[in-house]
Amino acid sequence: MDEKKAFIKERLAEIQKKLPTGVALLGATKTVPAEYINYAAECGLRLMGENRVNELVEKYDSLNKDLLEIHFIGALQSNKVKYIIDKVSMIHSVDRLSLAEEISRRALAIDKVMPVLVEVNIGKEPSKSGVMPEDTLAFIKEIAKLKGISVQGLMTIPPKCDSKEKNIEFYKKIKQIFIDISRQNVDNVNMRILSAGMSGDWQEAAECGSNMVRIGSGLFGMRQYDVKS
Ligand SMILES: *Cc1c(COP(=O)(O)O)cnc(C)c1O
């Protein structure tokens, strides 16, 4: 067997063994060719997340949709929503009203309700997308009025931290925001997913209450950006 496949099979088994009950594994599949994503699916992966619209569209026909649920996890331009609206079952990166409105419009046009997560800029980094932690509730109340989308939780990518302790603080913070918003019982909002944690820190994220971890390199190996999928 292909060395890469052996690697994926082994890593997937290892991650699944450590994954606490109730925590979903999403394979972050940017730069990973469809052949390997499908292999991971044959080994038991059920959720995958793509970052780039073009890449998702290119791979889409080759993906094993009987086994895989496809999410969109990257920065999303409103004018590209139309290319993915019929292909993904969740969008993790909603961070502005105009984007939520476009998803709503495009979903309604095909009689669909798109589950979305609100991306929170938990470290308040100027360079990063996501709504500010203190604005999250107001933002959710606003987009919850839109038909065609269903807010189902939060997503975050914490800042690069030089210590485990600081990193954990961010995951505790996002969990608290998640709980606070859940308690508001906003109409048309079903807070059920906290998408947080990546290859380097998913176990800490899960310990802090994340219930969906997005793992890329830890599952598929180092990304090779120069290789076309
Ligand atoms: C690439 C990516 C991941 C996974 O990153 P790894 O460190 O390779 O696990 C998770 N979430 C998002 C949004 C990503 O772009």
The ligand as an SDF file (V2000), in Angstrom:
LIG
                    3D

 15 15  0  0  0  0  0  0  0  0999 V2000
   -5.6710   24.2670    8.0880 C   0  0  0  0  0  0  0  0  0  0  0  0
   -6.7690   24.4820    9.0510 C   0  0  0  0  0  0  0  0  0  0  0  0
   -6.9460   23.6380   10.1410 C   0  0  0  0  0  0  0  0  0  0  0  0
   -6.0370   22.4790   10.4700 C   0  0  0  0  0  0  0  0  0  0  0  0
   -4.7500   22.9180   10.7460 O   0  0  0  0  0  0  0  0  0  0  0  0
   -3.6350   21.8320   11.2150 P   0  0  0  0  0  0  0  0  0  0  0  0
   -2.7420   22.6220   12.0790 O   0  0  0  0  0  0  0  0  0  0  0  0
   -2.9850   21.3440    9.9830 O   0  0  0  0  0  0  0  0  0  0  0  0
   -4.3650   20.7870   11.9380 O   0  0  0  0  0  0  0  0  0  0  0  0
   -8.0260   23.8780   10.9730 C   0  0  0  0  0  0  0  0  0  0  0  0
   -8.8680   24.8980   10.7610 N   0  0  0  0  0  0  0  0  0  0  0  0
   -8.7400   25.7320    9.7310 C   0  0  0  0  0  0  0  0  0  0  0  0
   -9.7020   26.8360    9.5480 C   0  0  0  0  0  0  0  0  0  0  0  0
   -7.6720   25.5580    8.8450 C   0  0  0  0  0  0  0  0  0  0  0  0
   -7.5240   26.4030    7.8290 O   0  0  0  0  0  0  0  0  0  0  0  0
  1  2  1  0
  2  3  1  0
  2 14  2  0
  3  4  1  0
  3 10  2  0
  4  5  1  0
  5  6  1  0
  6  7  2  0
  6  8  1  0
  6  9  1  0
 10 11  1  0
 11 12  2  0
 12 13  1  0
 12 14  1  0
 14 15  1  0
M  END
$$$$
